[in-house]
Amino acid sequence: MEKRTLSYDILRIIAILGVIISHSDEITTSVTNYVGGATWWMVVFIDTLFRISVPFFVLLSGALAFPKVVNSSYAQVWQRILHRLLIPFVFWTAFYGWWQWRWKGIAFTFASFIDNLFFSPSGFLYFIVLVIGLYAISPCLKPFLTFSNKQKTRLVFCLFLAASLYSTLLYFLLDKSEPGFSLLLFLPYTNYYLFGYISQNIKLKTKTAWGLLGIALVIVLLNSIFFYITLKHFNSGQTIFWAKTSGYYFWNTFSLPIIATTILFWLGLKQLLENLVIKVFIKNILAEISKASYGMYLIHGAVITLVDHYGHMAIHLIKQALYFAYFKKILMVFILSYILAAILKRLPVARLIVGEK
């Protein structure tokens, strides 16, 4: 039986919850002339806070998967990639291609399918592509294990700076947020991957952990204010250098604010959760949700569409207070995604599409 680590289970649940929250922010992204008000600020703050979600998943891969795959043969690594990543990626790429046609009338052809596989992954499925890349290069990173802790820390710090510079150049010089060839997506994420691994040996005092969380929350607040300033300029027909493309730079995974908040939240939360003592039955519940998180990630996009349509949770259909509808939608998507993922994990053939053997 696989040994579970409570702190990592909770961090994984935080990550999948954050992904769902990030994809349920229509209040701030669908109606750009709606700026300000208590609910708007609440949603922006929460959305900015959970920009750490995908980096958290990569950090978890570094902490839990890297020690296994780095010492594996290439045959073993690619077997892991096939079952855990490639089969789900091919299936869900086809599924969401059809889903977009079914719900939005967007044409789904063989050419678009190939494009989604190799050049522009469909929506949030890019995460699978970058993890494939990270797993594939892991055996090549074996020399990293021989470095001293100080050398490892310096290297990862340099990788973070390089990734931030890379992202900044793409954004400000090329008006792009990612490379055009999806198989290269993993490159800037190597920093999070390796930091997840070395962070296992970082121990902090409880007071220090709380301090890191406090600093991270201040950065999130400042980031939210920058977002407000950006939208106010857009609504008045003006632009700002940090928002010259459709994406918002300070929400970019490799912008310095997101790198900082990710590291601070990761170290602070990990330390506090390692000291957490809870009842066994609650620990078991958290473990079950954590084990279903990958399936939840894969299926939550479809669940959001169904909740919006049949649950009348789309922004133009809401007839309740916005703050209530916001949390209600997140809860509905989270619960339904878990139920569906848990069912798929237990079905003989269907379990393959959620990464189970």
Buried (B, 14 or more C-beta within 10 A) or exposed (E): EEEBBBBBBBBBBBBBBBBBBBBBBBBBBEEEEBBEEEBBBBBBBBBBBBBBBBBBBBBBBBBBBBEEBBEBEEEEBBEBBEBBBBBBBBBBBBBBBEBBBEEEEEEBEEEBBEBBBEEBBBBBBBBBBBBBBBBBBBBEBEEBEEEEEEEBBEBBEEBBEBBBEBBBEBBBEEEBBBBEEBBEBBBBBBBBBBBBBBBBEEEBEEEEBBBBBEBBBEBBEEBBBBBBEBBEEBEEEEEBEBBEBEBBBBBBBBBBBBBBBBBBBBBBBBBBBBEEEEEEEEBEEBBBBBBBBBBBBBBBBBBBBBBBEEBBBBBEEBEEEBBEBBBBBBEBBBEBBBBBBBBBBEEEEBBBBBBBE
